[in-house]
Each structure stands twice: as C-alpha cells, then as structure tokens.
Amino acid sequence: MSENEVNIKPVLDDYIKNISNELKIRWNKWPKDLMENNVYEVIGGILSRQSSLAIQLALNMNIWNEEIAPIILRTMADTHINLAWILINPKEHSEKFILHGLGQLKLELEHRKNNIPKNNPEMEELLQQEEEIINSYRYTFLTEVNLGSWSGLNTRKMAEDSGLIDFYNYVYQPFSNCTHSTWAHIAKYNLKVSENPLHRFLKQPSIIEFKPHISYMDTGAKYLEKSFKAFDKKFELETEIVSSYEKFIEDFNNTVEKK
C-alpha cells in the first residue's frame, strides 16, 4: 500500500514532535564544561541541523522523489560524516570547523563590501551586523580565509577515518550525482528517447511527474538516527530516550495495518 492510499499525516506530525524532543533531551542531559563552548555549540548545532533537515523532509511529501530528495539526503550524509569526524577529537575538530566557517563568512562579507552600491545605508547596516556576528567569535582582522576543506581532508578521507567508508561509497557518492547535476543523474531522469524513429534514438529533454515515495523520507530518518546514535556512543548519556525513528516505523506500520 502506498503512502497516498493512507493518511500518514498524524504519523508524520508525531515524528516531527519526537525529533524535537529527542534533540532537547540530549542537549539537557549532556554535561557541559563552559570552558569548552566550541565543542557544545558545534556538536549541538550539527545535531540541530540534521534534525531540521529530517523535519523538512518529513513536512514536504512532494519532494520524496528521485529529483529532489537525494539533494537533501546527500546534505544529511555530509552532515553525518562531519559529525562523526568531529567526534573523534571534539575539541580540536570543533575549533577547525568554527575557524573555517568564520573564514567563509569573512570572505562573503568582503565580496559584499566590494560590490555595495554607494549611499546605501540599509546595506551598510546589514554588513555591519554580519561583521558583528563574526566578531562575536573572532575579530575579522584575526580571521584567516581558508579556501580548502575545513578539516584539511577530503570527505572520503574523513569518512574513512570515522569508519564510514561504506556509507560514503553507497550513500554520499551516488547522491552527489543528483546534487551536482552530473550526467549520471541527467541521463536517467532528465532525458527520454524520442518516439520519432527518424531521430535515431536521440534523447530529448523530459520533465518527469514523480510520485512521492516514502522510502526517501525513511532514509532521511535513518540518517538522523545514525547521528543521534553516534552522539550517544561518544558521550554515553545515562538516559532512556525513545527513538523517534523506531516510533515512526511502529506508528506507520500500525496505520497501514488498520487501513
């Protein structure tokens, strides 16, 4: 039975609430040393990002298809690999993550300053606010811009170091085809063979009317679950947390059986 034949909105609504609850419980139960704010802000922010992506995927059934869902899922895979690598050495790797990010913000700010129209007080105020955000972490004149990878490694090496090489090979790389609009994706989903025999099998542009498939939403939920479990394993929180993913599967199956 497809997701279109059964009302799963209540199940999705509960799943979304449970994600927020899972994140909140972990954050509140995580013992914190306020002398190491970088660690908590980076790891907490990454878990929040991963949770937000899973929620947005669950909220938008129309993107559960081959054209859009892999873009979200590839981002979630990237986020999970970043988290796993940071968890190897939270203090050192969190600092690298922040410094690289501040450098990117500084670079963006400088580009905007160079292209700001004259006598534009609103834009000047906006840029000043952006600079204040950077300065709240590190003064812009002390912030270096690094155009390379934030970790100093490519994503494959980060995955390898984190014990996620299979995840990289079977998830990150294939979904990258969709994200970067490579021929591997376009040949499958954006072209079709002309029906005119005189065209000698010429492939022409085609816009497919995709039907949503819950497997994409389920995959995103699994990635969030992997990130939560990686966090739990590293910090060994002494708390019972109901898995939003396991509850979703249970509720979905019950809803289908009742239908």
C-alpha positions as CSV (number, residue, x, y, z in Angstrom):
1,M,0.0,0.0,0.0
2,S,1.5,3.4,-1.0
3,E,1.6,6.4,1.2
4,N,-1.0,8.1,-1.0
5,E,-3.6,5.4,0.0
6,V,-3.4,6.0,3.7
7,N,-3.4,9.1,5.8
8,I,0.0,9.3,7.4
9,K,-0.1,13.0,8.3
10,P,-0.7,12.2,12.0
11,V,2.2,9.8,12.0
12,L,4.5,12.4,10.4
13,D,3.3,15.1,12.9
14,D,4.2,12.9,15.8
15,Y,7.5,12.0,14.3
16,I,8.4,15.7,13.9
17,K,7.5,16.4,17.5
18,N,9.5,13.4,18.7
19,I,12.6,14.6,16.8
20,S,12.5,17.9,18.7
21,N,12.0,16.1,21.9
22,E,15.0,13.8,21.2
23,L,17.2,16.7,20.5
24,K,16.1,18.6,23.6
25,I,16.6,15.7,25.9
26,R,20.1,15.1,24.6
27,W,21.1,18.7,25.0
28,N,19.7,19.0,28.5
29,K,21.3,15.7,29.7
30,W,24.7,16.4,28.2
31,P,27.1,17.5,31.0
32,K,28.8,20.8,29.9
33,D,32.1,22.4,30.7
34,L,31.6,26.0,29.8
35,M,35.3,26.5,29.3
36,E,34.8,24.4,26.1
37,N,31.9,26.1,24.5
38,N,33.1,25.4,21.0
39,V,32.5,21.7,21.4
40,Y,28.9,22.0,22.6
41,E,28.0,24.7,20.1
42,V,29.4,22.8,17.1
43,I,28.1,19.4,18.0
44,G,24.8,20.7,19.2
45,G,24.5,22.8,16.1
46,I,25.2,19.9,13.8
47,L,22.6,17.7,15.5
48,S,20.1,20.6,15.2
49,R,20.9,20.9,11.5
50,Q,20.5,17.2,11.0
51,S,17.2,17.3,12.9
52,S,15.9,20.3,10.9
53,L,16.7,18.5,7.6
54,A,14.8,15.4,8.6
55,I,11.9,17.5,9.7
56,Q,11.8,19.5,6.4
57,L,11.9,16.2,4.5
58,A,9.0,14.8,6.5
59,L,7.0,18.0,6.1
60,N,7.2,18.0,2.3
61,M,5.9,14.9,0.7
62,N,6.1,16.3,-2.8
63,I,9.9,16.2,-2.7
64,W,10.0,12.5,-1.9
65,N,11.3,11.7,-5.4
66,E,14.5,11.0,-7.4
67,E,14.9,14.6,-8.5
68,I,14.9,16.4,-5.1
69,A,15.2,14.0,-2.2
70,P,18.8,13.0,-3.0
71,I,19.9,16.6,-2.6
72,I,18.6,16.7,0.9
73,L,19.9,13.2,1.7
74,R,23.3,14.0,0.4
75,T,23.4,17.0,2.7
76,M,22.4,14.8,5.6
77,A,25.1,12.3,4.6
78,D,27.7,15.1,4.6
79,T,26.4,16.4,7.9
80,H,26.7,12.9,9.5
81,I,30.3,12.4,8.2
82,N,31.2,15.9,9.6
83,L,29.7,14.9,12.9
84,A,31.5,11.5,13.0
85,W,34.9,13.1,12.3
86,I,34.4,15.8,14.9
87,L,33.5,13.2,17.5
88,I,37.0,11.6,17.0
89,N,38.5,14.7,18.7
90,P,35.7,17.1,19.7
91,K,37.9,19.9,21.0
92,E,40.4,20.2,18.1
93,H,38.0,19.4,15.3
94,S,35.3,21.7,16.6
95,E,37.8,24.6,16.6
96,K,38.7,23.8,13.0
97,F,35.1,23.7,12.0
98,I,34.4,27.1,13.5
99,L,37.5,28.8,12.2
100,H,36.9,27.6,8.6
101,G,33.3,28.7,8.8
102,L,34.2,32.2,10.1
103,G,36.7,32.5,7.3
104,Q,33.9,31.7,4.8
105,L,31.7,34.4,6.4
106,K,34.6,36.9,6.2
107,L,35.1,36.1,2.5
108,E,31.4,36.6,1.8
109,L,31.4,39.8,3.7
110,E,34.4,41.2,1.8
111,H,32.8,40.3,-1.5
112,R,29.6,42.2,-0.5
113,K,31.6,45.2,0.7
114,N,33.3,45.4,-2.7
115,N,30.0,45.4,-4.5
116,I,27.9,47.6,-2.3
117,P,26.3,50.5,-4.1
118,K,27.2,53.9,-2.8
119,N,25.0,55.7,-0.4
120,N,23.1,52.6,0.6
121,P,22.7,52.9,4.4
122,E,20.4,49.8,4.7
123,M,23.0,47.6,3.1
124,E,25.8,49.2,5.1
125,E,23.9,48.4,8.3
126,L,23.3,44.8,7.2
127,L,27.0,44.3,6.5
128,Q,27.9,45.8,9.9
129,Q,25.6,43.3,11.6
130,E,27.2,40.5,9.6
131,E,30.6,41.6,10.8
132,E,29.5,41.8,14.4
133,I,28.4,38.2,14.2
134,I,31.9,37.2,13.1
135,N,33.5,39.4,15.7
136,S,31.4,37.8,18.4
137,Y,33.5,34.7,17.8
138,R,36.8,36.1,16.5
139,Y,37.8,39.6,15.2
140,T,37.6,39.7,11.4
141,F,41.2,41.1,11.2
142,L,42.4,37.9,13.0
143,T,40.2,35.6,10.9
144,E,42.0,33.7,8.1
145,V,40.2,32.6,5.0
146,N,40.9,29.0,4.0
147,L,39.6,28.1,0.6
148,G,40.3,24.4,1.2
149,S,38.4,21.7,3.2
150,W,37.5,22.8,6.7
151,S,39.1,19.6,8.1
152,G,42.2,19.6,5.8
153,L,40.9,16.3,4.4
154,N,38.6,15.4,1.6
155,T,35.2,13.9,2.6
156,R,36.2,10.4,1.6
157,K,39.2,10.5,4.0
158,M,37.1,11.9,6.8
159,A,34.6,9.0,6.2
160,E,37.4,6.5,6.2
161,D,38.9,7.9,9.5
162,S,35.4,7.7,11.0
163,G,34.7,4.1,10.0
164,L,32.1,5.3,7.4
165,I,33.7,4.3,4.1
166,D,30.8,2.1,3.1
167,F,28.4,4.9,4.0
168,Y,30.4,7.2,1.8
169,N,30.6,4.7,-1.1
170,Y,26.9,3.7,-1.1
171,V,25.3,7.0,0.0
172,Y,27.4,10.1,-0.3
173,Q,28.9,9.5,-3.7
174,P,25.7,8.3,-5.5
175,F,23.6,11.2,-4.1
176,S,26.3,13.6,-5.2
177,N,25.3,12.9,-8.8
178,C,21.9,14.5,-8.2
179,T,23.4,17.3,-6.1
180,H,25.9,18.3,-8.8
181,S,23.6,17.5,-11.8
182,T,26.1,15.2,-13.4
183,W,25.5,13.1,-16.5
184,A,24.9,10.1,-14.3
185,H,21.8,11.8,-13.0
186,I,20.6,13.7,-16.0
187,A,20.8,10.7,-18.3
188,K,18.4,8.8,-16.1
189,Y,15.9,11.4,-15.0
190,N,16.0,14.4,-17.4
191,L,16.1,12.8,-20.9
192,K,14.0,10.3,-22.8
193,V,14.4,8.6,-26.2
194,S,12.5,10.4,-29.0
195,E,9.4,8.5,-30.2
196,N,10.3,9.5,-33.8
197,P,12.3,6.7,-35.4
198,L,13.9,9.2,-37.8
199,H,15.7,10.8,-34.8
200,R,18.0,7.7,-34.4
201,F,17.3,7.3,-30.7
202,L,18.0,10.9,-29.9
203,K,17.3,11.6,-26.3
204,Q,15.3,14.8,-25.7
205,P,14.5,16.9,-22.6
206,S,11.9,15.3,-20.3
207,I,10.3,16.5,-17.1
208,I,9.1,13.6,-15.1
209,E,5.9,13.8,-13.0
210,F,7.3,12.0,-10.0
211,K,5.1,10.3,-7.4
212,P,6.2,10.7,-3.8
213,H,7.7,7.6,-2.3
214,I,8.1,7.3,1.5
215,S,11.4,5.4,1.2
216,Y,13.2,8.7,0.7
217,M,11.7,10.1,3.9
218,D,12.5,6.9,5.7
219,T,16.1,7.2,4.5
220,G,16.4,10.7,5.9
221,A,15.0,9.5,9.2
222,K,17.6,6.7,9.3
223,Y,20.4,9.2,8.8
224,L,19.2,11.3,11.7
225,E,19.0,8.2,13.8
226,K,22.7,7.4,12.9
227,S,23.8,10.8,14.0
228,F,21.9,10.6,17.3
229,K,23.4,7.1,18.0
230,A,26.9,8.4,17.1
231,F,26.5,11.2,19.7
232,D,25.1,8.8,22.3
233,K,28.0,6.3,21.8
234,K,30.6,9.1,22.2
235,F,29.2,10.7,25.3
236,E,27.5,7.8,27.0
237,L,24.5,9.7,28.3
238,E,22.8,7.9,31.1
239,T,19.2,8.4,30.0
240,E,16.4,6.5,28.3
241,I,15.5,8.2,25.1
242,V,12.6,7.0,22.9
243,S,13.8,6.8,19.3
244,S,11.7,9.0,17.1
245,Y,12.7,6.8,14.1
246,E,11.6,3.5,15.8
247,K,8.4,5.1,16.9
248,F,7.7,6.4,13.4
249,I,8.2,2.9,11.9
250,E,5.9,1.4,14.6
251,D,3.2,4.1,14.1
252,F,3.4,3.9,10.3
253,N,3.0,0.1,10.2
254,N,0.1,0.3,12.6
255,T,-1.6,2.9,10.4
256,V,-1.1,0.8,7.3
257,E,-2.4,-2.4,9.0
258,K,-5.6,-0.5,10.2
259,K,-6.2,0.7,6.6
